[in-house]
Amino acid sequence: MRHWLRAHLGVAGAKFAQGDDRGQATAFVVGVAAALWLFAGIVVDGGLALAGKAQALDVAQEAARSGAQQLDVGRLRDHREVRLVGVEAARAARAHVAAVGDAGSATVKGSAVTVHVTHRYRTQILQLVGLRTLTLHATATSYAEGTTP
């Protein structure tokens, strides 16, 4: 070991033995700052993720309603029977989801249109600890119904 390094370590060890703890608070402050930053990330990104989940649910509900409006008009006029045009209902629902920029799927069963939406949210603070995106899912179903005159 070099002479100057040995001398420095000897002085540092002597100061520590005498109760000189300069630098000890630095580690504590760094730890507390990191914990507060992580807490802020959970609060901010958690709140934005909840808002993203609500937005995904809104998109799913809107898309399901859009699909449920694709009625077989001829059947409705001739027989007063509410029936969906399945292919058009699913296409309209998927088009609504795609227009918003989310991914999703739509299924039609009878008079019900069910839409599943996948929304990806890019984190603001938690990306600093390696969590880059959050994936949120929402599902909604809408029914085509007739009214009585």
Secondary structure, 3 states (H helix, E strand, C coil): CCHHHHHHHHHHHHHHHCCCCCCHHHHHHHHHHHHHHHHHHHHHHHHHHHHHHHHHHHHHHHHHHHHHCCECHHHHHHHCCCCECHHHHHHHHHHHHHHHCCEEEEEEECCEEEEEEEEEEECCCHHHHCCCEEEEEEEEEEECCCCCC
